[in-house]
Amino acid sequence: MADAKVIPFDDDRSRGGTQRPGRRRSGGRRGAAPEAAAAPVSALPGQQAVSQGPEGGRGPQGAAQAVGPQQDGGQGEEVREQPGGGWDRRVAGGLAFLRRRITGEYEVDEFGYDKELTDQVLMSLIRPFYEKYFRVEVKGVENIPAEGGALVVANHSGTLPLDGLMMQVAVHDHHPAGRHLRLLAADLVFMLPVVNELARKAGHTLACAEDAQALLERGEVVGVMPEGFKGIGKPFSERYKLQRFGRGGFVSTALRTGTPIVPCSIVGAEEIYPMIGNSKTLARLLGFPYFPITPTFPWLGPAGLVPLPTKWTIQFGEPIPTDGYPPEAAEDPMLMFNLTDQVREQIQHTLYKLLVQRRSVFF
């Protein structure tokens, strides 16, 4: 199998779309006398006659009735699609996709992001959970800028990091400009087999200042969850109470790149795996930051890994601009503390508001 080509991350080339076939030209035979009158065409049983125009083509009324209804006031003819044509195109597209994967004719950036695989495969695998299982409702996604870099900061919860994947689908499917969210993940993600490769293909990268700054400078939308394992592994009794936001490194990165910070609040993830205990001994043996004990896991074995079908809401808040600060502001600890606290308070306040509006955990 050929190796995939590595391209610069800021390459703006797009794959060309398939051109629509040109319309079939209608008219009289070449060499016909222009003064000859066109003979009327006899109508088939149950149809109206198609009148011939002055150049031997169909008249507007006959063309509409012979081919299909006119749209937009007669601006074009609607060609009737043959049965199964949609499936033919899907099969052809799928075969072309497989050919590109086998021959290595696809592109990845220097972080390992495979846009084609993400759009056509990975998003398709996650989307049923997003739409049917968790029934995610998205609010304020237009607050993410249509172009340029942006840092999305969200709360983290749920025992397993499904909230990051649902946030990625929300931006991918609902943003008006069709933007992609590049998540910053913990080093544990890139130590697990299979998960490591899939995370790279989906656009995730290590949660470090260098990678985050490189992505933001290239105009990408970057997602970070500053609570880390403290948020995702907190007990059920502390649900929707934000943990400490680290040392404010995400604020420093936003200040260096002059990108806005978009707070994001996620409701519904806290209840998918109610964590009622934590086996620290097993966590140390397995090298995990925690080993969750829920009402179903590990008592039901693999069946206990099935998340509860809670109803989710993801709300993106008003962006907090950072381009008005001088370059040396990234080294000001008081400014970083104040901005970090502002982002945290905005997320916490929105969480409380969404919880008050929520009718039920599952509906």
C-alpha positions as a Markdown table, in Angstrom:
| # | Residue | x | y | z |
|---|---|---|---|---|
| 1 | Met | 0.0 | 0.0 | 0.0 |
| 2 | Ala | 1.4 | 3.4 | -0.9 |
| 3 | Asp | 2.1 | 5.9 | 1.7 |
| 4 | Ala | -0.2 | 8.9 | 2.2 |
| 5 | Lys | 1.0 | 12.2 | 1.1 |
| 6 | Val | 1.7 | 14.8 | 3.9 |
| 7 | Ile | 0.7 | 18.3 | 3.1 |
| 8 | Pro | 1.1 | 21.6 | 4.9 |
| 9 | Phe | -1.7 | 22.1 | 7.4 |
| 10 | Asp | -2.7 | 25.5 | 5.9 |
| 11 | Asp | -3.1 | 24.1 | 2.4 |
| 12 | Asp | -6.4 | 25.5 | 1.2 |
| 13 | Arg | -6.8 | 23.3 | -1.9 |
| 14 | Ser | -10.2 | 21.6 | -2.2 |
| 15 | Arg | -11.1 | 18.7 | -4.2 |
| 16 | Gly | -13.0 | 19.5 | -7.4 |
| 17 | Gly | -16.6 | 18.5 | -7.6 |
| 18 | Thr | -18.2 | 16.6 | -10.4 |
| 19 | Gln | -19.5 | 18.8 | -13.1 |
| 20 | Arg | -23.1 | 18.5 | -14.2 |
| 21 | Pro | -23.5 | 17.1 | -17.7 |
| 22 | Gly | -24.5 | 19.6 | -20.3 |
| 23 | Arg | -28.0 | 19.7 | -21.6 |
| 24 | Arg | -28.8 | 17.8 | -24.8 |
| 25 | Arg | -29.0 | 20.2 | -27.7 |
| 26 | Ser | -32.3 | 20.3 | -29.5 |
| 27 | Gly | -32.9 | 21.6 | -33.0 |
| 28 | Gly | -33.5 | 20.7 | -36.6 |
| 29 | Arg | -31.2 | 18.6 | -38.7 |
| 30 | Arg | -28.1 | 20.2 | -40.2 |
| 31 | Gly | -28.7 | 21.4 | -43.7 |
| 32 | Ala | -32.5 | 21.7 | -43.5 |
| 33 | Ala | -34.1 | 24.6 | -45.3 |
| 34 | Pro | -34.8 | 27.4 | -42.9 |
| 35 | Glu | -38.0 | 28.4 | -44.6 |
| 36 | Ala | -39.5 | 25.0 | -44.4 |
| 37 | Ala | -42.3 | 24.8 | -41.9 |
| 38 | Ala | -41.9 | 22.3 | -39.1 |
| 39 | Ala | -44.4 | 19.4 | -39.3 |
| 40 | Pro | -46.5 | 18.9 | -36.1 |
| 41 | Val | -45.7 | 15.9 | -34.0 |
| 42 | Ser | -48.5 | 13.5 | -33.4 |
| 43 | Ala | -49.4 | 13.0 | -29.7 |
| 44 | Leu | -49.2 | 9.7 | -28.1 |
| 45 | Pro | -52.3 | 8.4 | -26.5 |
| 46 | Gly | -52.9 | 10.2 | -23.2 |
| 47 | Gln | -50.3 | 12.9 | -24.0 |
| 48 | Gln | -50.3 | 16.4 | -25.6 |
| 49 | Ala | -48.6 | 17.1 | -28.8 |
| 50 | Val | -45.1 | 18.7 | -28.6 |
| 51 | Ser | -45.0 | 21.8 | -30.7 |
| 52 | Gln | -41.9 | 22.6 | -32.8 |
| 53 | Gly | -40.3 | 26.0 | -32.4 |
| 54 | Pro | -39.1 | 28.1 | -35.3 |
| 55 | Glu | -35.7 | 26.3 | -35.3 |
| 56 | Gly | -37.0 | 22.8 | -35.0 |
| 57 | Gly | -36.7 | 22.6 | -31.2 |
| 58 | Arg | -39.5 | 22.0 | -28.8 |
| 59 | Gly | -41.7 | 24.8 | -27.7 |
| 60 | Pro | -41.7 | 25.7 | -24.0 |
| 61 | Gln | -45.0 | 24.0 | -23.3 |
| 62 | Gly | -44.2 | 20.8 | -25.1 |
| 63 | Ala | -40.7 | 20.6 | -23.5 |
| 64 | Ala | -42.1 | 21.0 | -20.1 |
| 65 | Gln | -44.8 | 18.3 | -20.6 |
| 66 | Ala | -42.4 | 15.9 | -22.4 |
| 67 | Val | -39.5 | 16.1 | -20.0 |
| 68 | Gly | -40.8 | 17.3 | -16.6 |
| 69 | Pro | -42.2 | 20.4 | -14.8 |
| 70 | Gln | -40.4 | 23.7 | -15.3 |
| 71 | Gln | -38.8 | 25.3 | -12.2 |
| 72 | Asp | -38.0 | 28.9 | -11.3 |
| 73 | Gly | -40.3 | 30.3 | -13.9 |
| 74 | Gly | -39.0 | 28.2 | -16.8 |
| 75 | Gln | -35.3 | 28.7 | -16.2 |
| 76 | Gly | -34.4 | 25.1 | -17.0 |
| 77 | Glu | -35.7 | 21.7 | -17.5 |
| 78 | Glu | -35.8 | 19.1 | -14.7 |
| 79 | Val | -34.5 | 15.8 | -16.0 |
| 80 | Arg | -36.3 | 12.9 | -14.4 |
| 81 | Glu | -33.9 | 10.8 | -12.4 |
| 82 | Gln | -33.8 | 7.2 | -13.2 |
| 83 | Pro | -34.7 | 4.8 | -10.4 |
| 84 | Gly | -31.7 | 3.7 | -8.4 |
| 85 | Gly | -29.5 | 6.6 | -9.7 |
| 86 | Gly | -28.8 | 7.8 | -6.2 |
| 87 | Trp | -27.6 | 4.3 | -5.2 |
| 88 | Asp | -25.4 | 4.1 | -8.3 |
| 89 | Arg | -23.7 | 7.3 | -7.4 |
| 90 | Arg | -23.2 | 6.1 | -3.8 |
| 91 | Val | -21.7 | 2.9 | -4.9 |
| 92 | Ala | -19.4 | 4.6 | -7.4 |
| 93 | Gly | -18.3 | 7.1 | -4.7 |
| 94 | Gly | -17.6 | 4.3 | -2.3 |
| 95 | Leu | -15.5 | 2.4 | -4.8 |
| 96 | Ala | -13.6 | 5.6 | -5.6 |
| 97 | Phe | -13.0 | 6.1 | -1.9 |
| 98 | Leu | -11.7 | 2.6 | -1.5 |
| 99 | Arg | -9.4 | 2.9 | -4.5 |
| 100 | Arg | -7.9 | 6.1 | -3.0 |
| 101 | Arg | -7.3 | 4.4 | 0.3 |
| 102 | Ile | -5.7 | 1.4 | -1.3 |
| 103 | Thr | -3.4 | 3.4 | -3.6 |
| 104 | Gly | -2.6 | 6.0 | -1.0 |
| 105 | Glu | -4.0 | 8.9 | -3.0 |
| 106 | Tyr | -5.3 | 10.8 | 0.0 |
| 107 | Glu | -3.9 | 13.6 | 2.0 |
| 108 | Val | -3.1 | 14.1 | 5.7 |
| 109 | Asp | -1.5 | 17.1 | 7.4 |
| 110 | Glu | 1.5 | 17.1 | 9.7 |
| 111 | Phe | -0.6 | 16.2 | 12.7 |
| 112 | Gly | -2.1 | 13.1 | 11.0 |
| 113 | Tyr | -5.5 | 14.6 | 10.3 |
| 114 | Asp | -7.3 | 12.8 | 7.5 |
| 115 | Lys | -10.2 | 15.1 | 6.4 |
| 116 | Glu | -11.6 | 12.6 | 3.8 |
| 117 | Leu | -11.7 | 9.7 | 6.2 |
| 118 | Thr | -13.2 | 11.9 | 9.0 |
| 119 | Asp | -15.9 | 13.3 | 6.8 |
| 120 | Gln | -17.0 | 10.1 | 5.0 |
| 121 | Val | -16.3 | 7.4 | 7.7 |
| 122 | Leu | -15.7 | 8.6 | 11.2 |
| 123 | Met | -18.4 | 11.2 | 11.3 |
| 124 | Ser | -20.8 | 8.7 | 9.8 |
| 125 | Leu | -20.0 | 6.3 | 12.7 |
| 126 | Ile | -20.5 | 8.8 | 15.4 |
| 127 | Arg | -23.5 | 10.6 | 14.0 |
| 128 | Pro | -26.2 | 8.0 | 14.9 |
| 129 | Phe | -25.2 | 8.4 | 18.6 |
| 130 | Tyr | -25.4 | 12.1 | 18.2 |
| 131 | Glu | -28.7 | 12.3 | 16.4 |
| 132 | Lys | -30.6 | 9.2 | 17.6 |
| 133 | Tyr | -29.2 | 8.1 | 20.9 |
| 134 | Phe | -28.3 | 11.3 | 22.7 |
| 135 | Arg | -30.5 | 13.6 | 20.5 |
| 136 | Val | -28.1 | 16.5 | 20.9 |
| 137 | Glu | -29.6 | 20.0 | 20.7 |
| 138 | Val | -27.1 | 22.6 | 19.6 |
| 139 | Lys | -27.4 | 26.3 | 20.4 |
| 140 | Gly | -25.2 | 29.3 | 19.4 |
| 141 | Val | -22.9 | 27.4 | 17.1 |
| 142 | Glu | -22.8 | 30.6 | 14.9 |
| 143 | Asn | -20.7 | 32.2 | 17.7 |
| 144 | Ile | -17.7 | 30.3 | 16.3 |
| 145 | Pro | -16.2 | 32.6 | 13.7 |
| 146 | Ala | -16.7 | 31.7 | 10.1 |
| 147 | Glu | -13.0 | 32.0 | 9.3 |
| 148 | Gly | -9.8 | 32.3 | 11.2 |
| 149 | Gly | -8.6 | 30.7 | 14.4 |
| 150 | Ala | -10.9 | 30.2 | 17.5 |
| 151 | Leu | -10.4 | 28.4 | 20.8 |
| 152 | Val | -13.5 | 26.5 | 22.0 |
| 153 | Val | -13.3 | 25.9 | 25.8 |
| 154 | Ala | -15.8 | 23.4 | 27.2 |
| 155 | Asn | -16.6 | 21.6 | 30.4 |
| 156 | His | -15.6 | 17.9 | 30.6 |
| 157 | Ser | -17.6 | 15.1 | 32.2 |
| 158 | Gly | -19.1 | 11.6 | 31.6 |
| 159 | Thr | -16.5 | 9.1 | 32.8 |
| 160 | Leu | -15.6 | 8.4 | 29.2 |
| 161 | Pro | -14.8 | 11.3 | 26.8 |
| 162 | Leu | -17.9 | 11.1 | 24.6 |
| 163 | Asp | -18.6 | 14.8 | 25.1 |
| 164 | Gly | -15.7 | 15.8 | 23.0 |
| 165 | Leu | -16.8 | 13.6 | 20.1 |
| 166 | Met | -20.4 | 15.0 | 20.3 |
| 167 | Met | -19.0 | 18.5 | 20.3 |
| 168 | Gln | -17.0 | 17.7 | 17.2 |
| 169 | Val | -20.0 | 16.5 | 15.4 |
| 170 | Ala | -22.0 | 19.6 | 16.5 |
| 171 | Val | -19.5 | 21.9 | 14.9 |
| 172 | His | -19.0 | 19.7 | 11.8 |
| 173 | Asp | -22.7 | 19.3 | 11.0 |
| 174 | His | -24.2 | 22.6 | 12.2 |
| 175 | His | -21.8 | 25.4 | 11.7 |
| 176 | Pro | -22.9 | 27.7 | 8.8 |
| 177 | Ala | -19.4 | 27.7 | 7.3 |
| 178 | Gly | -18.9 | 24.0 | 7.7 |
| 179 | Arg | -15.9 | 24.3 | 10.1 |
| 180 | His | -14.0 | 21.4 | 11.6 |
| 181 | Leu | -13.1 | 21.2 | 15.3 |
| 182 | Arg | -9.6 | 20.0 | 16.2 |
| 183 | Leu | -9.6 | 18.6 | 19.8 |
| 184 | Leu | -6.7 | 18.7 | 22.2 |
| 185 | Ala | -6.5 | 15.3 | 23.9 |
| 186 | Ala | -4.6 | 14.0 | 26.9 |
| 187 | Asp | -1.5 | 11.9 | 26.4 |
| 188 | Leu | -3.3 | 8.8 | 27.5 |
| 189 | Val | -5.3 | 8.9 | 24.3 |
| 190 | Phe | -2.2 | 8.6 | 22.2 |
| 191 | Met | -0.9 | 5.7 | 24.3 |
| 192 | Leu | -3.8 | 3.4 | 23.6 |
| 193 | Pro | -3.6 | 1.1 | 20.5 |
| 194 | Val | -6.2 | 1.7 | 17.8 |
| 195 | Val | -7.5 | 4.7 | 19.7 |
| 196 | Asn | -4.3 | 6.5 | 19.0 |
| 197 | Glu | -4.5 | 6.1 | 15.2 |
| 198 | Leu | -8.2 | 7.0 | 15.1 |
| 199 | Ala | -7.7 | 10.1 | 17.2 |
| 200 | Arg | -5.0 | 11.3 | 14.9 |
| 201 | Lys | -7.1 | 10.6 | 11.8 |
| 202 | Ala | -10.0 | 12.6 | 13.3 |
| 203 | Gly | -7.9 | 15.6 | 13.8 |
| 204 | His | -7.1 | 15.3 | 17.6 |
| 205 | Thr | -3.6 | 16.3 | 18.8 |
| 206 | Leu | -1.7 | 16.4 | 22.0 |
| 207 | Ala | -2.9 | 18.9 | 24.5 |
| 208 | Cys | 0.2 | 21.1 | 24.6 |
| 209 | Ala | 0.8 | 24.7 | 24.0 |
| 210 | Glu | 3.0 | 24.2 | 20.9 |
| 211 | Asp | 0.4 | 22.1 | 19.0 |
| 212 | Ala | -2.5 | 24.4 | 20.0 |
| 213 | Gln | -0.6 | 27.5 | 18.9 |
| 214 | Ala | 0.4 | 26.0 | 15.6 |
| 215 | Leu | -3.3 | 25.0 | 14.8 |
| 216 | Leu | -4.6 | 28.4 | 15.8 |
| 217 | Glu | -2.0 | 30.3 | 13.8 |
| 218 | Arg | -3.2 | 28.3 | 10.7 |
| 219 | Gly | -6.8 | 29.5 | 11.3 |
| 220 | Glu | -8.2 | 26.3 | 12.8 |
| 221 | Val | -11.0 | 25.9 | 15.4 |
| 222 | Val | -9.4 | 24.2 | 18.4 |
| 223 | Gly | -11.3 | 22.6 | 21.2 |
| 224 | Val | -10.0 | 22.2 | 24.7 |
| 225 | Met | -11.4 | 20.9 | 28.0 |
| 226 | Pro | -9.3 | 22.4 | 30.8 |
| 227 | Glu | -10.8 | 20.3 | 33.6 |
| 228 | Gly | -9.0 | 17.2 | 32.1 |
| 229 | Phe | -9.3 | 14.0 | 34.2 |
| 230 | Lys | -10.5 | 16.0 | 37.2 |
| 231 | Gly | -13.7 | 16.8 | 35.3 |
| 232 | Ile | -14.3 | 13.5 | 33.4 |
| 233 | Gly | -13.5 | 11.4 | 36.5 |
| 234 | Lys | -15.4 | 13.3 | 39.2 |
| 235 | Pro | -18.1 | 11.5 | 41.2 |
| 236 | Phe | -21.7 | 11.7 | 40.3 |
| 237 | Ser | -22.4 | 13.7 | 43.5 |
| 238 | Glu | -20.4 | 16.6 | 42.0 |
| 239 | Arg | -22.0 | 16.7 | 38.6 |
| 240 | Tyr | -22.1 | 20.0 | 36.8 |
| 241 | Lys | -19.7 | 21.5 | 39.3 |
| 242 | Leu | -16.7 | 22.7 | 37.3 |
| 243 | Gln | -13.3 | 21.6 | 38.5 |
| 244 | Arg | -10.2 | 23.7 | 38.4 |
| 245 | Phe | -9.2 | 25.0 | 35.0 |
| 246 | Gly | -5.5 | 24.2 | 35.3 |
| 247 | Arg | -3.0 | 27.0 | 35.1 |
| 248 | Gly | -4.7 | 29.0 | 32.4 |
| 249 | Gly | -2.4 | 27.7 | 29.6 |
| 250 | Phe | -5.3 | 27.9 | 27.1 |
| 251 | Val | -5.7 | 31.6 | 27.8 |
| 252 | Ser | -2.0 | 32.2 | 27.2 |
| 253 | Thr | -2.2 | 30.4 | 23.9 |
| 254 | Ala | -5.2 | 32.5 | 22.8 |
| 255 | Leu | -3.4 | 35.7 | 23.8 |
| 256 | Arg | -0.3 | 34.8 | 21.8 |
| 257 | Thr | -2.3 | 34.1 | 18.6 |
| 258 | Gly | -4.9 | 36.8 | 19.1 |
| 259 | Thr | -7.8 | 34.3 | 18.7 |
| 260 | Pro | -11.2 | 34.6 | 20.4 |
| 261 | Ile | -12.2 | 32.2 | 23.2 |
| 262 | Val | -15.6 | 30.6 | 22.7 |
| 263 | Pro | -17.1 | 29.2 | 26.0 |
| 264 | Cys | -19.1 | 25.9 | 25.5 |
| 265 | Ser | -21.5 | 24.3 | 28.0 |
| 266 | Ile | -22.5 | 20.7 | 27.7 |
| 267 | Val | -25.5 | 19.3 | 29.6 |
| 268 | Gly | -26.4 | 15.6 | 29.5 |
| 269 | Ala | -23.0 | 13.9 | 29.5 |
| 270 | Glu | -22.8 | 13.8 | 33.3 |
| 271 | Glu | -25.5 | 11.1 | 33.6 |
| 272 | Ile | -24.4 | 8.6 | 30.9 |
| 273 | Tyr | -22.1 | 6.8 | 33.4 |
| 274 | Pro | -23.1 | 7.8 | 36.9 |
| 275 | Met | -19.8 | 7.3 | 38.7 |
| 276 | Ile | -20.6 | 6.2 | 42.3 |
| 277 | Gly | -17.1 | 4.9 | 43.1 |
| 278 | Asn | -13.5 | 4.8 | 42.1 |
| 279 | Ser | -11.2 | 1.8 | 42.6 |
| 280 | Lys | -7.8 | 3.5 | 43.0 |
| 281 | Thr | -6.0 | 0.1 | 43.3 |
| 282 | Leu | -7.2 | -1.1 | 39.9 |
| 283 | Ala | -6.4 | 2.4 | 38.4 |
| 284 | Arg | -2.8 | 2.2 | 39.6 |
| 285 | Leu | -2.4 | -1.4 | 38.3 |
| 286 | Leu | -3.8 | -0.5 | 34.8 |
| 287 | Gly | -2.1 | 2.9 | 34.6 |
| 288 | Phe | -5.4 | 4.8 | 34.5 |
| 289 | Pro | -6.1 | 8.1 | 36.3 |
| 290 | Tyr | -9.2 | 6.4 | 37.8 |
| 291 | Phe | -11.2 | 3.2 | 37.5 |
| 292 | Pro | -14.9 | 4.0 | 37.5 |
| 293 | Ile | -17.6 | 2.1 | 39.4 |
| 294 | Thr | -21.1 | 2.7 | 38.1 |
| 295 | Pro | -24.5 | 1.1 | 38.8 |
| 296 | Thr | -23.9 | -1.2 | 35.7 |
| 297 | Phe | -20.1 | -1.4 | 35.5 |
| 298 | Pro | -18.3 | -3.7 | 36.2 |
| 299 | Trp | -21.2 | -5.7 | 37.6 |
| 300 | Leu | -22.7 | -6.4 | 34.1 |
| 301 | Gly | -19.4 | -6.9 | 32.3 |
| 302 | Pro | -19.2 | -5.4 | 28.8 |
| 303 | Ala | -22.9 | -4.6 | 28.9 |
| 304 | Gly | -22.1 | -2.1 | 31.7 |
| 305 | Leu | -20.2 | 0.0 | 29.1 |
| 306 | Val | -23.4 | 0.9 | 27.3 |
| 307 | Pro | -24.1 | 4.6 | 28.2 |
| 308 | Leu | -27.5 | 5.7 | 29.4 |
| 309 | Pro | -29.5 | 7.5 | 26.6 |
| 310 | Thr | -29.7 | 10.9 | 28.1 |
| 311 | Lys | -30.8 | 14.0 | 26.3 |
| 312 | Trp | -27.9 | 16.4 | 25.5 |
| 313 | Thr | -27.7 | 20.2 | 25.0 |
| 314 | Ile | -24.5 | 21.9 | 23.7 |
| 315 | Gln | -24.5 | 25.7 | 23.8 |
| 316 | Phe | -21.7 | 27.9 | 22.5 |
| 317 | Gly | -21.5 | 31.2 | 24.2 |
| 318 | Glu | -20.5 | 34.7 | 23.0 |
| 319 | Pro | -16.8 | 34.8 | 22.0 |
| 320 | Ile | -14.3 | 36.6 | 24.3 |
| 321 | Pro | -11.9 | 38.6 | 22.1 |
| 322 | Thr | -8.2 | 38.6 | 22.8 |
| 323 | Asp | -6.8 | 40.5 | 19.9 |
| 324 | Gly | -6.9 | 43.8 | 21.8 |
| 325 | Tyr | -4.2 | 42.9 | 24.2 |
| 326 | Pro | -0.5 | 43.6 | 23.6 |
| 327 | Pro | 1.9 | 40.7 | 22.8 |
| 328 | Glu | 3.4 | 40.8 | 26.3 |
| 329 | Ala | 0.0 | 40.2 | 27.8 |
| 330 | Ala | 0.5 | 36.4 | 27.5 |
| 331 | Glu | 3.1 | 36.6 | 30.2 |
| 332 | Asp | 0.9 | 38.5 | 32.7 |
| 333 | Pro | -0.3 | 36.0 | 35.3 |
| 334 | Met | -3.0 | 38.3 | 36.7 |
| 335 | Leu | -4.5 | 38.8 | 33.2 |
| 336 | Met | -4.4 | 35.1 | 32.5 |
| 337 | Phe | -6.1 | 34.4 | 35.9 |
| 338 | Asn | -8.8 | 36.9 | 35.3 |
| 339 | Leu | -9.6 | 35.7 | 31.8 |
| 340 | Thr | -9.6 | 32.0 | 32.9 |
| 341 | Asp | -12.0 | 32.9 | 35.7 |
| 342 | Gln | -14.2 | 34.8 | 33.3 |
| 343 | Val | -14.4 | 31.8 | 30.9 |
| 344 | Arg | -15.0 | 29.4 | 33.8 |
| 345 | Glu | -17.8 | 31.5 | 35.3 |
| 346 | Gln | -19.5 | 31.9 | 31.9 |
| 347 | Ile | -19.6 | 28.2 | 31.4 |
| 348 | Gln | -20.8 | 27.5 | 34.9 |
| 349 | His | -23.6 | 30.1 | 34.7 |
| 350 | Thr | -24.7 | 28.6 | 31.3 |
| 351 | Leu | -24.8 | 25.1 | 32.8 |
| 352 | Tyr | -27.0 | 26.2 | 35.6 |
| 353 | Lys | -29.3 | 28.0 | 33.2 |
| 354 | Leu | -29.6 | 24.9 | 30.9 |
| 355 | Leu | -30.3 | 22.7 | 33.9 |
| 356 | Val | -33.2 | 24.9 | 35.0 |
| 357 | Gln | -34.6 | 24.7 | 31.5 |
| 358 | Arg | -34.2 | 21.0 | 31.2 |
| 359 | Arg | -37.5 | 19.0 | 31.6 |
| 360 | Ser | -36.0 | 15.6 | 32.2 |
| 361 | Val | -32.6 | 13.8 | 32.0 |
| 362 | Phe | -33.8 | 11.5 | 29.3 |
| 363 | Phe | -36.4 | 13.7 | 27.4 |
